[in-house]
Amino acid sequence: MGAMTGNIVGSVCITWSPSIPVFFVLIFVVCGSSMAAYLAAYVFGTELVGPSKRRFTGIIMNLFWSIGNLLVAAIVFFVRDWKYRQLAFSLPAVIFWSYFWYVRRLKVS
């Protein structure tokens, strides 16, 4: 959850970065938190299946990564302004994070 929070905060703050050094620091935060979130998801996803199916699971996870890259190209084509594009890229992370926050809140209640 910490990696997702860092990713969301960094990617939304990139839109309003006042200078180039702040922009580069926020890019560093987003890249680091994205790698941490991907690594955690990859390890969790491969540990859910048995040892004989782990190779296939890794292939499927990377297939969805490639589909995500195709979606990025489609978003870039339709959203021309870089600030709105950055907000569009951070929207799935916000939806994903709010879903897990809501599920945790239901378990506590």
Backbone torsions as a table, in degrees:
resi	resn	phi	psi	omega
1	MET	NA	-31.4	179.1
2	GLY	-65.6	-38.6	178.4
3	ALA	-66.9	-40.2	178.1
4	MET	-66.2	-39.7	178.6
5	THR	-64.4	-44.0	176.8
6	GLY	-62.3	-37.8	178.3
7	ASN	-65.6	-44.6	-178.9
8	ILE	-66.4	-49.5	-178.2
9	VAL	-62.5	-45.1	179.9
10	GLY	-64.6	-43.4	-176.7
11	SER	-71.9	-32.5	175.8
12	VAL	-73.9	-37.5	179.9
13	CYS	-70.7	-23.1	176.8
14	ILE	-59.3	-34.1	-178.0
15	THR	-60.7	-34.7	-177.5
16	TRP	-111.4	28.4	179.3
17	SER	-70.4	129.4	-174.2
18	PRO	-81.7	-19.1	-176.4
19	SER	-147.6	169.6	-179.2
20	ILE	-66.1	-43.6	178.6
21	PRO	-61.8	-38.8	176.8
22	VAL	-65.2	-40.2	177.5
23	PHE	-59.6	-44.8	-179.5
24	PHE	-67.5	-37.2	177.1
25	VAL	-64.4	-42.6	178.9
26	LEU	-67.2	-36.6	175.0
27	ILE	-62.2	-41.1	177.7
28	PHE	-61.6	-42.5	178.9
29	VAL	-63.6	-45.4	-178.8
30	VAL	-65.1	-43.8	-179.6
31	CYS	-65.0	-42.8	178.9
32	GLY	-64.8	-43.9	-179.5
33	SER	-71.2	-31.7	177.0
34	SER	-66.5	-41.8	178.5
35	MET	-65.3	-39.1	178.5
36	ALA	-65.4	-41.5	179.8
37	ALA	-67.3	-41.0	179.6
38	TYR	-65.6	-42.4	-179.9
39	LEU	-63.9	-42.2	178.4
40	ALA	-64.5	-41.9	179.2
41	ALA	-66.5	-38.2	-179.9
42	TYR	-65.9	-46.1	179.9
43	VAL	-65.2	-43.6	179.4
44	PHE	-63.3	-42.3	-179.4
45	GLY	-66.3	-37.4	179.9
46	THR	-78.8	-24.1	177.7
47	GLU	-79.3	-17.0	178.8
48	LEU	-72.0	-25.4	-177.4
49	VAL	-104.8	167.8	179.3
50	GLY	-73.1	165.6	-177.4
51	PRO	-59.7	-29.9	-178.0
52	SER	-75.5	-18.6	-177.4
53	LYS	-104.5	3.2	-175.1
54	ARG	-67.6	-35.6	178.8
55	ARG	-64.2	-44.5	178.4
56	PHE	-63.8	-38.4	178.0
57	THR	-63.4	-42.4	177.1
58	GLY	-62.8	-39.4	178.2
59	ILE	-64.5	-44.2	-180.0
60	ILE	-64.7	-41.1	179.1
61	MET	-63.4	-40.1	178.2
62	ASN	-71.9	-26.3	174.3
63	LEU	-64.7	-43.7	177.1
64	PHE	-66.3	-31.6	174.5
65	TRP	-62.2	-41.8	178.8
66	SER	-67.5	-38.5	175.7
67	ILE	-63.4	-38.4	175.6
68	GLY	-61.9	-38.4	176.6
69	ASN	-64.9	-35.9	175.4
70	LEU	-66.6	-37.3	176.3
71	LEU	-66.1	-34.6	175.7
72	VAL	-61.6	-42.2	177.7
73	ALA	-62.4	-38.3	178.6
74	ALA	-67.8	-40.2	178.5
75	ILE	-65.2	-41.4	178.9
76	VAL	-62.5	-36.4	179.6
77	PHE	-66.4	-39.9	-174.7
78	PHE	-91.0	-28.6	-179.5
79	VAL	-107.4	108.0	-172.4
80	ARG	-86.9	-34.9	-177.7
81	ASP	-77.3	134.3	-173.1
82	TRP	-70.1	-28.3	179.7
83	LYS	-70.6	-44.7	176.7
84	TYR	-67.5	-33.4	178.1
85	ARG	-64.9	-42.0	178.8
86	GLN	-64.3	-39.8	176.3
87	LEU	-66.6	-36.1	177.6
88	ALA	-66.4	-35.4	178.0
89	PHE	-71.7	-28.9	-179.0
90	SER	-86.5	-12.9	-178.6
91	LEU	-61.7	-43.7	178.1
92	PRO	-61.2	-36.2	178.2
93	ALA	-66.6	-37.9	177.8
94	VAL	-64.7	-43.1	179.2
95	ILE	-64.7	-43.3	179.7
96	PHE	-63.2	-45.4	-179.0
97	TRP	-65.8	-42.5	-179.3
98	SER	-67.4	-32.5	175.6
99	TYR	-62.5	-48.1	-179.9
100	PHE	-67.2	-33.8	175.4
101	TRP	-64.1	-41.7	-179.7
102	TYR	-66.8	-41.5	-180.0
103	VAL	-65.4	-42.1	177.3
104	ARG	-63.3	-37.8	179.5
105	ARG	-66.2	-35.6	177.6
106	LEU	-68.0	-36.6	180.0
107	LYS	-67.8	-32.9	-179.8
108	VAL	-72.5	-37.6	-176.9
109	SER	-71.1	NA	NA
